[in-house]
Amino acid sequence: AGRGEPPMAPPRQQASRSPEEDKKRTIQALLNKVCPENVTAIAEKVGAVEVHTPKDLEILMELIFRKALAEPHYCESYADLVFALGWVLPEFPSLDDFPITFRSILLSLCQAEFEEALSTSVEPTDGEGDSQELRTKKRKDRMLAQVKFMGHLFLRETLTTDIVGWLLYSMVWSGIPDVLPHEHSVECACELLYAIGFTLDSMPESWQAVEEVCTQLSELKSARTPDGRAAYCKRLQFAIQDLLDTRAAGWAKKQFKSSAKTKEEIRMEQEWDSVARQWGGEPSTGAEVVVAGMWPAYMSPAMAFAA
């Protein structure tokens, strides 16, 4: 530097990242690109990430789990991703007789998140402001996203019938005599049944559980508090009745808010609308009749029953 000029500051060095942080960034960048039409390609790239230790496997599964809960619109795509990765991810020995696998880690994540949500009321208390209502909505949405994701994992043989049966029982029975389950818990039971109802009802070993849970939901719909008021709000009562009606109709229902679609599916819908207009018909309204809780198209009924 010249006379009278301040000395030049040394160049700033970028903080080095650990291999674990680099791995997280790589996986997160891939997960940010997930959509229905590229799951296979993303699975191949995620599967190529080196997983040498149980910690590596835990990092991978936790990132997928958190991403699925943050983006419930794509939960089916994330469930597809988990299913695809199940064929390539390694397993590791443990101190007990059970190996550490992607399933065992995912189950632990699901159980911890579910038990925490189930034990906590998400209803706002008197005197709390809008910020608390926003936090309440986020907690409810997160729990709904989780049970929906777990339902799709079940449809892809990643969770067992016993596990989803336990989930349903836990949500419609409080486990305490004369104590009704939380409202958000009952709502989540309806969400889970919509996600897996047809498949669960079609399996010889689980249809009885569906019958018992639906009977309990019917009783909860008309439950009363000690002072004679309805135990649950009208919105939840209607939601329970809609679920019971859907089951009575063979799980067929009309839905307006569909899950994420591929570009090809969107293109086909647009073509059908164009043909309908040419023949003087009405274009689609976005509603479609679906069977709630069927296994994915790429899985056969035989595979689903083997879960």
C-alpha positions in Angstrom: 0.0 0.0 0.0 1.2 3.6 -0.7 2.2 6.0 2.0 -0.9 7.2 3.9 -3.1 4.4 2.7 -4.5 1.8 5.1 -3.0 -1.7 4.8 -4.9 -4.1 2.7 -7.0 -6.6 4.7 -6.0 -10.3 4.2 -8.5 -12.2 2.0 -11.4 -13.7 4.0 -11.2 -17.5 4.2 -14.3 -19.5 3.8 -15.1 -21.6 6.8 -14.5 -25.2 6.0 -17.4 -27.6 6.3 -17.2 -31.1 7.8 -17.8 -34.1 5.6 -21.1 -34.6 7.4 -22.2 -31.0 6.6 -21.3 -31.6 2.9 -23.3 -34.8 2.8 -26.3 -33.0 4.3 -26.1 -30.2 1.7 -25.8 -32.7 -1.1 -28.8 -34.7 0.0 -30.9 -31.6 0.8 -30.2 -30.2 -2.7 -31.4 -33.4 -4.2 -34.6 -33.5 -2.0 -35.4 -29.9 -3.1 -35.9 -31.2 -6.6 -38.3 -34.1 -5.8 -41.5 -34.2 -7.8 -43.7 -37.1 -9.0 -42.0 -37.4 -12.4 -38.4 -37.5 -11.2 -38.5 -39.7 -8.1 -36.7 -42.5 -9.8 -33.9 -40.2 -11.0 -33.6 -38.6 -7.6 -33.5 -42.0 -5.9 -30.6 -43.1 -8.0 -28.7 -39.9 -7.1 -29.5 -40.1 -3.4 -28.6 -43.8 -3.5 -25.2 -43.0 -4.8 -24.4 -40.8 -1.8 -22.0 -42.8 0.4 -23.6 -44.3 3.5 -20.9 -45.9 5.5 -22.2 -45.7 9.1 -25.4 -45.8 11.0 -25.0 -42.1 11.5 -25.0 -41.5 7.8 -28.1 -43.6 7.4 -29.8 -41.6 10.2 -28.9 -38.3 8.6 -30.4 -39.4 5.3 -33.7 -40.7 6.7 -34.2 -37.7 9.0 -33.7 -35.3 6.1 -36.3 -37.2 4.0 -38.7 -37.4 7.0 -38.5 -33.7 7.8 -38.9 -32.8 4.1 -42.0 -34.9 3.8 -43.6 -33.2 6.8 -42.7 -29.8 5.5 -44.2 -30.5 2.0 -47.3 -32.7 2.5 -48.4 -32.1 -1.0 -45.5 -34.2 -2.1 -45.7 -36.9 0.6 -46.5 -39.6 -1.9 -43.4 -38.7 -3.8 -41.3 -38.9 -0.7 -42.9 -42.3 0.2 -42.0 -43.4 -3.3 -38.4 -42.2 -2.7 -38.2 -44.2 0.5 -39.5 -47.3 -1.2 -36.9 -47.0 -4.0 -34.1 -46.4 -1.6 -35.0 -49.5 0.4 -33.5 -51.7 -2.3 -30.0 -50.0 -2.1 -29.5 -48.7 1.4 -27.2 -50.8 3.6 -28.0 -52.1 7.1 -25.6 -52.2 10.1 -25.2 -54.5 13.1 -26.3 -53.3 16.5 -25.8 -54.4 20.1 -29.1 -56.3 20.1 -30.3 -58.9 17.7 -32.0 -56.3 15.4 -29.9 -54.7 12.6 -30.0 -50.9 12.1 -31.9 -50.4 8.8 -33.6 -47.5 7.1 -36.9 -48.9 8.3 -35.9 -49.0 12.0 -34.6 -45.5 11.8 -37.7 -44.2 10.0 -39.9 -46.0 12.5 -38.1 -44.4 15.4 -38.5 -40.9 13.8 -42.2 -41.5 13.2 -42.8 -42.8 16.7 -41.0 -40.0 18.5 -42.8 -37.3 16.4 -46.2 -39.0 16.8 -46.0 -39.6 20.5 -45.0 -36.0 21.1 -47.8 -34.7 19.0 -50.3 -37.0 20.6 -49.5 -36.1 24.1 -49.8 -32.3 23.5 -52.9 -30.4 22.9 -52.6 -28.1 20.0 -55.7 -26.1 20.8 -55.0 -22.4 21.7 -55.8 -21.2 25.2 -57.9 -18.2 26.1 -56.1 -14.8 25.8 -53.6 -16.0 23.2 -53.1 -13.8 20.1 -52.8 -14.5 16.4 -49.2 -15.6 16.7 -50.3 -18.5 18.9 -53.1 -19.4 16.5 -50.6 -19.5 13.7 -48.3 -21.8 15.8 -51.3 -24.0 16.6 -52.2 -24.3 12.9 -48.6 -25.2 12.0 -48.6 -28.0 14.7 -51.9 -29.4 13.5 -50.8 -29.3 9.9 -47.5 -31.0 10.8 -49.3 -33.8 12.6 -51.8 -34.3 9.7 -48.8 -34.4 7.3 -47.1 -37.0 9.4 -50.0 -39.4 9.5 -50.6 -39.0 5.8 -46.9 -39.7 5.1 -47.0 -42.8 7.4 -50.1 -44.0 5.6 -48.3 -43.8 2.2 -45.3 -45.6 3.8 -47.7 -48.4 4.8 -49.0 -48.7 1.2 -45.4 -49.2 0.1 -44.7 -51.9 2.6 -42.4 -49.7 4.7 -44.7 -49.8 7.8 -46.6 -52.9 8.9 -50.2 -53.4 9.5 -49.6 -53.7 13.3 -48.0 -50.3 13.3 -50.8 -48.4 11.5 -53.3 -50.3 13.6 -51.6 -49.1 16.7 -51.6 -45.5 15.3 -55.4 -45.6 14.7 -56.2 -47.1 18.1 -54.0 -44.5 19.8 -55.7 -41.6 18.0 -59.4 -42.6 18.8 -58.9 -43.9 22.3 -57.1 -41.7 24.9 -56.1 -44.7 27.1 -57.6 -43.0 30.1 -61.1 -43.9 31.3 -63.8 -41.3 30.7 -61.3 -39.0 28.9 -61.9 -38.3 25.2 -59.0 -38.0 22.7 -57.9 -34.6 21.6 -59.8 -33.1 18.7 -56.7 -32.9 16.5 -56.0 -36.6 17.3 -59.5 -37.6 16.0 -59.0 -35.5 12.9 -55.7 -37.3 12.2 -57.4 -40.7 12.5 -59.7 -39.6 9.7 -56.8 -38.4 7.6 -55.0 -41.7 8.1 -58.0 -43.8 7.1 -58.5 -41.7 4.0 -54.9 -42.5 3.1 -55.1 -46.2 3.7 -58.7 -47.1 4.2 -59.4 -49.3 1.1 -56.2 -51.3 1.4 -56.6 -51.8 5.2 -60.2 -52.7 4.9 -59.4 -55.3 2.1 -56.8 -57.2 4.2 -58.2 -60.2 6.2 -56.0 -59.4 9.2 -56.9 -55.7 9.5 -60.6 -55.2 8.4 -61.8 -55.8 12.0 -59.5 -53.0 13.3 -61.0 -50.7 10.7 -64.5 -51.7 11.8 -63.7 -51.0 15.5 -62.1 -47.7 14.8 -65.0 -46.6 12.6 -67.5 -47.6 15.3 -65.5 -45.6 17.9 -65.4 -42.6 15.5 -69.2 -42.8 15.2 -69.5 -42.7 19.0 -67.1 -39.8 19.2 -69.2 -37.9 16.7 -72.1 -37.9 19.0 -70.1 -37.7 22.3 -71.2 -35.1 24.9 -69.3 -33.3 27.7 -70.6 -33.6 31.3 -72.5 -30.3 30.8 -74.3 -31.7 27.8 -72.4 -29.8 25.0 -71.1 -31.6 22.0 -67.6 -32.8 22.7 -66.3 -32.0 19.2 -66.9 -29.1 16.8 -69.4 -29.3 13.9 -66.5 -29.3 11.4 -65.0 -32.5 12.9 -68.5 -34.1 13.3 -69.1 -33.6 9.5 -65.6 -34.9 8.7 -66.3 -38.1 10.7 -69.6 -38.6 8.9 -68.0 -38.0 5.6 -65.4 -40.7 6.3 -68.1 -43.2 7.4 -70.1 -42.4 4.2 -67.0 -42.9 2.1 -66.3 -46.3 3.6 -70.0 -47.3 3.1 -69.5 -46.3 -0.6 -66.5 -48.7 -1.0 -64.0 -45.9 -0.2 -65.0 -44.0 -3.4 -65.1 -40.3 -3.0 -65.0 -37.1 -5.1 -62.0 -34.9 -4.3 -61.2 -31.5 -5.6 -57.7 -31.0 -4.1 -55.7 -33.8 -5.7 -52.1 -34.7 -5.0 -49.2 -33.5 -7.0 -49.4 -34.7 -10.6 -46.8 -35.3 -13.4 -46.6 -33.0 -16.4 -48.0 -35.9 -18.5 -51.1 -36.2 -16.3 -51.7 -32.4 -16.5 -51.3 -32.5 -20.3 -53.8 -35.4 -20.6 -56.4 -33.5 -18.5 -56.0 -30.4 -20.7 -56.5 -32.5 -23.8 -59.7 -34.0 -22.4 -60.9 -30.5 -21.6 -60.2 -29.3 -25.1 -62.1 -32.3 -26.6 -65.1 -31.6 -24.2 -65.3 -28.0 -25.4 -65.2 -29.0 -29.0 -68.2 -31.3 -28.5 -70.1 -28.7 -26.5 -69.4 -30.3 -23.2 -68.2 -28.8 -19.9 -64.5 -28.9 -19.1 -63.5 -30.7 -15.9 -64.0 -28.8 -12.6 -60.9 -30.3 -11.0 -63.0 -32.9 -9.2 -62.2 -36.5 -9.6 -63.6 -39.7 -8.2 -60.9 -41.7 -6.4 -60.8 -44.7 -4.2 -59.4 -43.5 -0.9 -56.5 -45.6 0.4 -55.5 -47.8 -2.5 -51.9 -49.0 -2.9 -49.8 -47.3 -5.6 -50.4 -48.3 -9.2 -46.9 -49.8 -9.5 -47.6 -52.3 -6.7 -49.9 -55.3 -7.2 -52.6 -56.3 -4.8 -50.5 -59.4 -4.0 -47.6 -57.3 -2.9 -49.8 -55.1 -0.8 -51.3 -58.0 1.0 -47.9 -59.4 1.7 -46.9 -56.3 3.7 
